[in-house]
Amino acid sequence: MTARAESLAQAFAAANDELIGLLERAGPEKWRERTPDDGELRPVGVIAHHVAEAHLRIARRVEAFARGEPVAARHPELFDDRNAREAQEHPDPDQRATIERLEHTGATIFSMIAGLSDAELDRTSSEDPGAPALTTAEVIELRQIGHVRSHLATIRAALRAAGSPD
């Protein structure tokens, strides 16, 4: 494990653990609290489930970057449709199961990131046609860690607005 890989893995784990802690403290009423997320009004639980589901999808992109394999275009224009479909398919996800999935996939991703070499972290590719090249480390920061942090902020704001101290 390189120092850079360990640092990135720790940053991911810290964000994921912070999200898990916040969700564990949320009671069932807070779990269903609706909050604006990505332009839609979704329950906290739906957002948490989305993060848990996206963990491995994003990790596959990180691995493709690290291995120098072709990286499929992200198609950000399709994110809203996919998120809406996920919300329809899982309108009231089980809180304990979602937290357990975050824990399990979080541990898997921590190990994957921690196991990357400096050469793999420095490998570059482009996420979308015409987009600038990014290093694997940048993809980890922007996508793997950034995804958790952005939704964590949304959930935290919703719970504070609903009267929770978090």
Residue pairs with C-beta under 8 A, 6 or more apart in sequence:
1 9
1 114
1 115
2 116
2 117
2 118
2 121
4 118
4 121
4 137
5 113
5 114
5 115
5 116
5 117
5 118
5 121
6 114
8 113
8 116
8 121
8 137
8 140
8 141
8 145
9 110
9 111
9 113
9 114
11 141
11 145
12 106
12 109
12 110
12 113
12 140
12 144
12 145
12 148
13 106
13 110
15 145
15 148
15 149
15 152
16 55
16 102
16 106
16 109
16 110
16 148
17 106
18 152
19 48
19 51
19 102
19 148
19 151
19 152
19 155
20 99
20 102
20 103
20 106
22 152
22 155
22 156
22 159
22 166
23 31
23 44
23 48
23 95
23 98
23 99
23 102
23 155
24 99
25 164
25 166
26 33
26 44
26 95
26 159
26 164
26 166
28 95
30 44
30 159
30 162
30 164
31 43
31 44
31 45
31 95
32 43
32 44
32 45
32 92
33 43
33 44
33 158
33 159
33 162
34 41
34 42
34 43
34 158
35 41
35 42
35 43
35 44
35 47
35 154
35 155
35 157
35 158
35 161
36 154
36 158
37 47
37 151
37 154
38 79
38 80
38 83
39 80
40 80
40 83
40 84
40 87
42 87
43 91
43 92
44 155
44 158
44 159
45 92
45 93
45 95
45 98
46 86
46 87
46 90
46 91
46 92
46 93
47 151
47 154
47 155
48 93
48 95
48 98
48 99
48 102
48 151
48 155
49 86
49 90
49 93
49 98
49 101
50 83
50 86
50 87
50 151
51 102
51 147
51 148
51 151
52 98
52 101
52 102
52 105
53 86
53 101
54 147
55 102
55 105
55 106
55 108
55 109
55 144
56 105
56 108
56 109
58 143
58 144
58 147
59 105
59 108
59 109
59 112
59 144
61 71
61 72
61 74
61 127
61 139
61 143
62 112
62 113
62 136
62 139
62 140
62 143
62 144
63 69
63 112
64 70
64 71
64 72
64 125
65 71
65 123
65 124
65 125
65 134
65 135
65 136
65 139
66 116
66 120
66 121
66 123
66 136
67 120
67 123
68 123
68 125
71 125
71 126
71 127
73 127
73 128
73 129
74 127
74 128
75 128
76 128
109 144
113 140
113 144
116 136
120 136
121 135
121 136
121 137
121 140
122 135
122 136
122 137
123 135
123 136
124 133
124 134
124 135
124 136
125 133
125 134
126 132
126 133
126 134
127 134
127 139
134 142
156 166
159 166
160 166
